[in-house]
Amino acid sequence: MAEQRDRPTASPRGRRRGRSLTVAEALEFVRSNGVVLESGSGPVPTLAAFVAGAPIGGSWWAHAAGREIFALTRAVRESPDVLVCRIVGGKVTYVHRRLWPALVCVARDFPRQRLARIRERHSESGRHVVEAEAYPRWISGALSRAARKLDPDAALAALGAWCAR
């Protein structure tokens, strides 16, 4: 397995300067890294650590930046440029649109349930419900054609060391 990278690859400038990060900065973090965990630790950067300015020990809910982390994770989840799935270690993972063709190209290398697009909503009773759109239902024809044009080894390289065969 690749070396763990709990540190953000971009400078956590928002926390250091005492100001909140913007949604645009959070989305740029996802775009520039391509594959990002929402929280926790793993072989790719995490949005929660980026927002906090450092790796978080324990739950981010109790962190001083917890409300900001919550707001930014919800905004990133709503972006049409971000696939929310569980591809990295079964954890909530963001994959930027620029890598969707690569992901689809090598989809056979992953359990299908980890490629499901997940969305959260609140039911009428107020319960928190996670809905999954199964892979490949969320794949458009254009995305499928783009994926077929890619070399699988190049697609894996584009996705990063976390998914090396």
C-alpha positions as CSV (number, residue, x, y, z in Angstrom):
1,M,0.0,0.0,0.0
2,A,1.2,3.5,-0.7
3,E,2.6,5.7,2.1
4,Q,-0.2,7.4,4.1
5,R,-0.6,11.1,3.3
6,D,-2.7,12.7,6.0
7,R,-1.1,16.0,5.3
8,P,-2.8,18.2,2.7
9,T,-0.7,18.7,-0.5
10,A,-1.7,22.3,-0.7
11,S,-1.0,24.8,2.1
12,P,-3.7,25.0,4.7
13,R,-3.6,28.8,4.4
14,G,-7.1,29.4,5.7
15,R,-6.5,28.2,9.2
16,R,-3.1,29.8,9.5
17,R,-4.4,33.2,8.7
18,G,-7.3,32.9,11.0
19,R,-10.0,33.0,8.3
20,S,-12.4,30.4,7.0
21,L,-11.7,28.6,3.7
22,T,-14.1,29.2,0.9
23,V,-16.1,26.6,-1.0
24,A,-14.0,27.5,-4.1
25,E,-10.8,26.7,-2.1
26,A,-12.2,23.4,-0.9
27,L,-13.2,22.5,-4.5
28,E,-9.8,23.5,-5.8
29,F,-8.2,21.2,-3.2
30,V,-10.3,18.3,-4.5
31,R,-9.5,19.3,-8.1
32,S,-5.8,19.6,-7.6
33,N,-5.5,16.4,-5.7
34,G,-8.0,14.5,-7.8
35,V,-8.9,11.9,-5.2
36,V,-9.5,13.0,-1.6
37,L,-11.0,11.4,1.5
38,E,-13.6,13.4,3.3
39,S,-12.0,12.7,6.7
40,G,-10.0,10.1,8.6
41,S,-6.7,9.0,7.3
42,G,-5.5,7.0,4.3
43,P,-3.3,7.0,1.3
44,V,-4.7,10.2,-0.1
45,P,-5.2,13.7,1.4
46,T,-8.3,14.5,3.5
47,L,-10.5,17.5,3.2
48,A,-11.1,17.7,6.9
49,A,-7.3,18.0,7.6
50,F,-7.0,20.6,4.9
51,V,-9.7,22.7,6.4
52,A,-8.3,22.2,9.9
53,G,-4.8,23.0,8.8
54,A,-3.3,19.8,10.2
55,P,-4.2,16.2,10.6
56,I,-7.0,15.6,13.1
57,G,-6.7,13.2,15.9
58,G,-10.1,11.7,16.7
59,S,-13.4,12.9,15.4
60,W,-13.5,16.2,13.4
61,W,-16.9,16.9,14.9
62,A,-15.1,17.9,18.2
63,H,-12.4,19.9,16.4
64,A,-12.5,23.7,16.6
65,A,-13.0,23.8,12.9
66,G,-15.8,21.2,13.0
67,R,-18.6,23.5,11.8
68,E,-16.5,24.8,9.0
69,I,-15.5,21.2,8.0
70,F,-19.2,20.2,8.0
71,A,-20.2,23.2,5.8
72,L,-17.4,22.6,3.3
73,T,-17.9,18.8,3.1
74,R,-21.6,19.4,2.4
75,A,-20.7,22.0,-0.3
76,V,-18.2,19.7,-1.9
77,R,-20.7,16.8,-1.9
78,E,-23.2,19.0,-3.8
79,S,-20.7,20.0,-6.5
80,P,-21.5,18.5,-10.0
81,D,-17.7,18.2,-10.5
82,V,-17.2,15.8,-7.6
83,L,-18.2,12.1,-7.5
84,V,-18.8,11.0,-3.9
85,C,-18.2,7.3,-3.5
86,R,-16.3,4.9,-1.2
87,I,-13.5,3.9,-3.5
88,V,-10.6,4.5,-1.2
89,G,-10.7,1.9,1.6
90,G,-14.5,2.0,1.8
91,K,-14.3,5.6,3.2
92,V,-16.2,8.6,1.8
93,T,-14.1,9.6,-1.1
94,Y,-14.3,12.6,-3.5
95,V,-13.1,12.0,-7.1
96,H,-12.9,15.1,-9.2
97,R,-14.5,15.1,-12.7
98,R,-11.1,15.2,-14.5
99,L,-10.4,11.7,-13.2
100,W,-13.8,10.1,-13.9
101,P,-12.7,8.6,-17.3
102,A,-9.7,7.0,-15.6
103,L,-11.8,5.6,-12.8
104,V,-14.3,4.2,-15.3
105,C,-11.5,2.7,-17.4
106,V,-10.2,0.7,-14.4
107,A,-13.5,0.1,-12.7
108,R,-13.1,-3.7,-13.1
109,D,-10.3,-3.5,-10.6
110,F,-12.6,-2.4,-7.8
111,P,-15.6,-3.8,-6.0
112,R,-18.7,-2.4,-7.7
113,Q,-20.3,-1.2,-4.5
114,R,-17.3,1.1,-3.9
115,L,-18.0,2.8,-7.2
116,A,-21.6,3.7,-6.3
117,R,-22.4,7.4,-6.3
118,I,-23.6,8.2,-2.7
119,R,-25.8,11.1,-1.6
120,E,-27.2,12.0,1.7
121,R,-30.6,13.3,2.5
122,H,-32.9,13.7,5.4
123,S,-36.1,11.8,5.4
124,E,-39.5,13.4,6.3
125,S,-39.0,12.0,9.8
126,G,-35.6,13.7,10.0
127,R,-33.6,10.6,9.7
128,H,-30.3,10.8,7.9
129,V,-30.4,8.5,4.8
130,V,-27.6,7.6,2.5
131,E,-28.7,6.7,-1.0
132,A,-26.5,4.9,-3.5
133,E,-26.7,5.1,-7.3
134,A,-25.2,1.8,-8.4
135,Y,-22.2,1.7,-10.8
136,P,-22.5,2.0,-13.8
137,R,-25.9,3.8,-13.7
138,W,-24.3,7.2,-13.1
139,I,-22.0,6.8,-16.1
140,S,-22.9,8.9,-19.2
141,G,-22.3,7.8,-22.7
142,A,-19.7,10.4,-23.2
143,L,-17.9,9.4,-20.1
144,S,-18.0,5.7,-21.2
145,R,-16.5,6.7,-24.6
146,A,-13.8,8.7,-22.9
147,A,-12.9,5.9,-20.6
148,R,-12.6,3.4,-23.5
149,K,-10.0,5.6,-25.2
150,L,-7.6,5.4,-22.2
151,D,-4.9,2.8,-21.6
152,P,-5.6,1.1,-18.2
153,D,-2.0,1.5,-17.0
154,A,-2.2,5.2,-17.8
155,A,-5.6,5.5,-16.0
156,L,-4.2,3.9,-12.9
157,A,-1.2,6.2,-13.0
158,A,-3.6,9.2,-13.3
159,L,-5.5,8.0,-10.3
160,G,-2.4,7.8,-8.2
161,A,-0.3,5.4,-6.2
162,W,-3.2,4.5,-3.8
163,C,-4.7,2.2,-6.5
164,A,-1.6,0.6,-7.8
165,R,-2.1,-3.0,-8.9
